[in-house]
Amino acid sequence: MLMPGRDPGGCLITILLGIGGAMLGGWIGRTAFDVDLGTFFDLRTWGLAILGALVILLLYRMVIGSGRRD
């Protein structure tokens, strides 16, 4: 919904990349900004997870999607 268009990997790859991106966002939040990510319903936690997932999905589209033309 936040990143429309076709993904070159399918549903399962997109889910795995989203999970990895959320973990990347959490790691960046902890190391760079010293954000306490212990609360599940904290807006910063969700924002960093979504931002990390979008970055990973965008990089995946740029690398893998450049070779495929539909």
C-alpha positions as CSV (number, residue, x, y, z in Angstrom):
1,M,0.0,0.0,0.0
2,L,2.9,2.4,0.8
3,M,5.0,1.2,-2.2
4,P,2.6,0.5,-5.1
5,G,3.6,-1.5,-8.2
6,R,4.7,-5.0,-9.0
7,D,7.4,-6.6,-6.9
8,P,9.8,-8.8,-8.8
9,G,10.0,-11.4,-6.0
10,G,6.4,-12.3,-5.3
11,C,4.5,-12.4,-2.0
12,L,6.8,-14.5,0.1
13,I,10.0,-12.6,-0.8
14,T,8.2,-9.3,-0.2
15,I,7.2,-10.4,3.3
16,L,10.7,-11.6,4.1
17,L,12.2,-8.4,2.9
18,G,9.7,-6.4,4.9
19,I,10.6,-8.3,8.1
20,G,14.3,-7.8,7.4
21,G,13.7,-4.1,6.7
22,A,11.8,-3.7,10.0
23,M,14.7,-5.3,11.8
24,L,17.1,-3.0,10.0
25,G,15.0,0.0,11.0
26,G,15.1,-1.1,14.6
27,W,18.8,-1.6,14.6
28,I,19.4,1.9,13.1
29,G,17.1,3.4,15.6
30,R,19.0,1.8,18.5
31,T,22.5,2.6,17.3
32,A,22.2,5.9,15.5
33,F,19.4,7.7,17.5
34,D,19.5,5.8,20.8
35,V,15.8,5.1,20.6
36,D,14.4,2.7,23.2
37,L,12.4,0.2,21.1
38,G,10.9,-1.7,24.0
39,T,7.4,-0.5,23.6
40,F,5.4,-2.2,20.8
41,F,2.8,0.6,20.4
42,D,5.3,3.4,20.3
43,L,5.0,5.5,17.1
44,R,8.8,5.7,16.7
45,T,9.0,2.0,16.7
46,W,6.4,1.6,13.9
47,G,7.9,4.5,11.9
48,L,11.4,3.1,12.0
49,A,10.2,-0.4,11.1
50,I,8.2,0.9,8.1
51,L,11.0,3.1,6.9
52,G,13.5,0.3,7.1
53,A,11.1,-2.0,5.2
54,L,10.6,0.6,2.5
55,V,14.3,1.1,2.1
56,I,15.0,-2.6,1.7
57,L,12.1,-3.1,-0.7
58,L,13.3,-0.1,-2.8
59,L,16.8,-1.5,-2.9
60,Y,15.5,-4.9,-3.9
61,R,13.4,-3.4,-6.7
62,M,16.4,-1.4,-8.0
63,V,18.7,-4.4,-8.0
64,I,16.5,-7.3,-9.0
65,G,13.8,-5.4,-10.9
66,S,16.3,-3.8,-13.3
67,G,16.9,-7.1,-15.1
68,R,13.3,-8.0,-15.6
69,R,11.0,-6.2,-18.1
70,D,7.3,-7.2,-18.2
